[in-house]
Each structure stands twice: as structure tokens, then as C-alpha cells.
Amino acid sequence: MTALRFTPLTLTSGLTLKNRLVVPPMASQTADSDGLATEKTFSHYQNLAQSGAGLVMVEYSHINLAGRSETNQLGAHDDACLPGLTHIAKLLHQMDVKTGLQITHCGGKDSAGISSDIMGPSGITVPAYDRVLPTPRTMTVNDINQWQQDFVSAAIRADKAGFDLVEIHCAHGYGINQWLSPLTNQRQDQYGGSVENRARILLEIISKIKQAAPRLTVMTRIPGQDGYPGGLSHADMAQMSQWLVDAGVEILNVSSGIGGWNRPKDKRGEGFLVEDAAPLTGKTAAAVIGVGGIETIDYIETILATKQVDLVAVGRAILAGPSDFATRVMAQPK
Ligand SMILES: Cc1cc2nc3c(=O)[nH]c(=O)nc-3n(C[C@H](O)[C@H](O)[C@H](O)COP(=O)(O)O)c2cc1C
């Protein structure tokens, strides 16, 4: 019998991933100071593709300069980024791998102190366990329109560059997470308050991307929940997921929310975020990705067999040695 990790998966729109392994987006910090990909970026992705994954995600790429959170972060904010992005997509396709570009605005989570204009839905400091983030200014309706335009323009660049998918980063406390979360979005207008209002900015972005780039498959990296009391709950995310899928999202890449992507202190073993993904699996037409400290064949096969997730993301275990991982986990049985 074929091991489950080798079974292909066809998404709603017909895009087929050749197997169930995903390399999640991981910032390589190899871009130049203008956000343009460099030779280091190209060899980084060629290297990751040797893992045997059917889908290799390209790291969080900022949609405008004020949305940057790290120096040497890859950009999708300008047409000048197109040659580099096109080359990354081409290299991955040559290795028979599907690829998606993750796009992001840091909002109030400017980790490096480099954003020229730190903003968020309500001017509330984003809670973080390991640092004190700056207090953002409250966004106006003009700012909302600008973000939407910038996300759509970045998605159009992903489309032009030949990526199969674009992923909107809505997790890990970054900009869109700040809009979804009741901790950081306490607006009184149609973009704040109820779950529906907090999801509005994102749902509008997705509809606009679907109109502007119908070929592109859309995915979202979402929190299964926020890591802070009073934040997004599993129930909120179940509700939002249905709306996301109704708007055209085909993959829900489930990670953590405000508090960041790291392993929670009380979680041991492989799959530390899989229990946050599992409640969403099979509930909509979207495929669900689970992540968190995954590294063994046994664990991967178990969560696929028990239908906790549809796709399995492995980050650091692949980063540590993509071809070693391929030999250990993705060598097809004869
Ligand atoms: C070096 C590094 C960079 C990361 N950059 C991103 C990123 O750009 N976007 C994102 O959504 N997650 C990012 N993450 C989180 C990973 O995608 C993944 O969720 C996390 O590493 C947990 O998976 P793992 O335990 O298999 O590594 C990053 C993680 C690492 C280690």
C-alpha cells in the first residue's frame, strides 16, 4: 500500500500537489536592502526543494516598505521584485515542485524597528512574550484601502512571477492577525467589533485578488487560535475559515496567532500545533496544513491516516538538511 505522504492532493481549482509534504514559509533574510532576491535566495530555495516536498512556500514578503519587519526581508512591493521572484518560481518548477509566495504587512509587529510608519487597527501594542513592541498609530479608512491595494498588487506580482499560489499571512501576530484578533482590533466601525467585522478587511482582500488574478490559487496562513487570553478562539477560527473558503481560499495553513510561531511552553513532542489544525480539517472544501516540530515518518503517517490534517508542513527539520530529510523520510519504497 502506498504510504499516505506520497499520495497527491488536488485542490478545488484543479491544482495538484504531488505529495502531502509542505515546506512552510521561512524567512531566509537573503534579500538585498531593497527587498530584491539575491543569488543566496535562489540557492536557498533550490536547496529546500531537495526535501522532496510537493509544495515549497516562499518566505514572508512585504507588500510595502512600511510593512517590513526585518532587514533583508524579501519584497513583493514593487515591480523591481519581479525578475527575482520569477527566477525563484522557475527554479522550483524546474525541480517539479509547486510553489506559493507568502505576502505580509507587519502592522504593529516591527521586530527590527525599521518600519517608517507603524500602524494597526486600534493603536494597541501587539502583545509579545519575549519583547515590548512599539505602539502603532490607529489606521484610517485610507490606510485600509492602501493595505488592500498593496496586498492585491503583491498578489498580481506573484501571479506574473509564475507562482502557483499566493498565501496571505494572517498569523504570528503580524498585520492581518492584528485585524482578526479582538486583542488588537477594538474598532467601532465596520472593520471592528464582531468576528464578521474583524474578518472584513481580509475577506475583501481575497475577493479582490480572486478578481484581479483568477489563475492564482489563494491560501491563508491563519492562527488556530491566539496564544493570549481573550484572543482568537477555535470557534472564531472555525467561523472565519468558512468565510475564507466561501471567498475562494483553497488551503488553510494553520499555525499560531498573537504570541508568535514558537512552541508553547506546555507542549511536548511532534506536531505542537496540529491540535489547532485538526478541528478545521474536513469542515470546509479547503485542504488543511498542520505544523510544529514534525520530523518523523511515523508521526506524518499517523496524522494523515487519522485525518487530523490533509498536508504536513516541516520547517526546521528540513532547513537543517533538505536532502538528508528526503533520504530519511521521502525516499519512495521500491
Ligand atoms: C528561520 C525561520 C523563519 C520563519 N519565517 C516564517 C515566515 O516567513 N512566515 C511564516 O509564516 N512562518 C515563518 N516561520 C515559521 C515556520 O513556517 C513554521 O511554522 C515553524 O518553524 C514551526 O515549524 P517547525 O517546527 O517544523 O520548524 C519561520 C520559522 C523559522 C525557523
The ligand as a Gaussian input file, in Angstrom:
#p B3LYP/6-31G(d) Opt

LIG

0 1
 C       14.029000      30.650000      10.315000
 C       12.531000      30.665000      10.339000
 C       11.857000      31.630000       9.620000
 C       10.447000      31.636000       9.602000
 N        9.800000      32.532000       8.806000
 C        8.457000      32.434000       8.635000
 C        7.788000      33.200000       7.638000
 O        8.392000      33.926000       6.852000
 N        6.435000      33.082000       7.572000
 C        5.718000      32.235000       8.380000
 O        4.501000      32.169000       8.259000
 N        6.352000      31.469000       9.295000
 C        7.682000      31.526000       9.421000
 N        8.324000      30.673000      10.282000
 C        7.550000      29.624000      10.997000
 C        7.587000      28.307000      10.192000
 O        6.885000      28.433000       8.981000
 C        6.975000      27.136000      10.988000
 O        5.628000      27.396000      11.254000
 C        7.713000      26.911000      12.312000
 O        9.110000      26.848000      12.089000
 C        7.242000      25.619000      13.004000
 O        7.523000      24.505000      12.216000
 P        8.802000      23.540000      12.530000
 O        8.732000      23.190000      13.974000
 O        8.622000      22.370000      11.603000
 O       10.038000      24.329000      12.216000
 C        9.722000      30.670000      10.345000
 C       10.423000      29.723000      11.079000
 C       11.808000      29.696000      11.061000
 C       12.537000      28.608000      11.831000

